[in-house]
Amino acid sequence: MKKRALISVSDKTGVVEFARGLVELGWEIVSTGGTYKTIKSAGVPVTYVSEVTGFPEILDGRVKTLHPRIHGGILALRTPEHLKQLEEQGIAPIDLVAVNLYPFRQTVSREGVTLAAAVENIDIGGPAMIRAAAKNHQYVLVVVNPERYPAVLEALRAGEVGAELRLALAQEAFAHTAHYDAAIADYLASLGPGERFPRELTLAFDLVGTLRYGENPHQRAAFYRDLRTKGPCVANAAKLHGKELSYNNILDLNAAFELVREFEAPTVVIVKHNNPCGVAQAATVAEAYRLAFEADPVSAFGGIVAVNRTVDRAAAAEMVKIFLEAIIAPDFEPDALEMLRQKKDLRLLKTGPLTGQTTDWMDLRKVNGGLLLQEVDRKVADREALKVVTKRAPSLEELEELLFAFTVVKHVKSNAIVVTKNRQVLGVGAGQMNRVGSARIAFAQAGEKARGAVLASDAFFPFPDTVLEAAKAGIAAIIQPGGSLKDAESIAAADAHGIAMVFTGMRHFRH
């Protein structure tokens, strides 16, 4: 009896060549709808599925393969008992199933897609065939990835498909249907007042590509994209130039871009090791970059730069002066792009216009044996909600500076302290085990420039020691969440040294 393959694919890449190769090996091809037309129009012999089932496609194609003559042929074990039942029912075994599913993710990622359009792209027969073939992979080859076609044909030409390849194909098949169902569940959850944190969490991400390595050369790594996320972000950015992005590049690009998008005025952020080492605002991108670089030239070397404006020639001329890993911006002027491309390894990423935050609300972190999920921290300090707690209130200019500093400190690893003046970061203390330690690092970096500057802290002061260190450094005003049992002591210390201090009532831990 001829071997029989059932082919019904949404992604028709390579399907004609695959079908032709099977026919050359003596296989019979059964197909449906558009796949049937594609194969037949290429001159490859193919049987329409209705000729096998003896039943027409109905309900606008919703039912065409859900039939015992299809699923019996797929699910039958090649045992005498099962083969006898197939013969009694006039069912031919199906030895290969090549199916991939309706483009649900692509459909729901389009602007303005309706629920009705999304529902029509929920495949029913496809997953049923894939799962049946994968369950019976000992006897049935299941192929969901067109990139597998050459390897499958090669194995068939060699005369035997080994158990290892069969198992790998089955694993890919179940992953394909699981991903598909996860995408559907995720989309439906996004439509209404469903549970933010469901009992069973489903995540659907698509592989962008494997990376050379992870954080370190001995770690393997890959990058995945959430196709449903709309809006400018690192994952959706177009790479215009430079060598491949690394694991650490992507982390740092995300850190830099998520900070720079917080500001409306022209702003440049320089990130090193996932913390901002330079942040500045100015009238032009070139000046903002110069000030950001000036904040910490040592750390800026080999850093990641994010800009919230189009990079022009003047800014590019400054950026090419040192080695940078990558630059991410809404766009690049042609002459700026030409200049930056002279650095052959420099990665250049274009995000498009900054039209607000993306639709992605999830902040995920893996722990051994589990997953932490929280909402992304989108909040920023509200001027109207600030509470002046010292005898001296900050001036209007100091208040604007405090809000700038507090926005920056939100993106620094805690314990976090940031010192700024004239919309320029002067010192950053990050990731220390105690807050006064972070403050001392920030003051040491700022040096004499700290006099008259402001200080932002991501969380409250458990003791007045940070305020006392700030007084020594000449800090004029402090912004912090408040809420410590010893707030009164910190307020008293600020009053004693003429420092204005405001509470936000909101912390920004970033562990």
Disulfide bonds with the S-S distance in Angstrom:
none
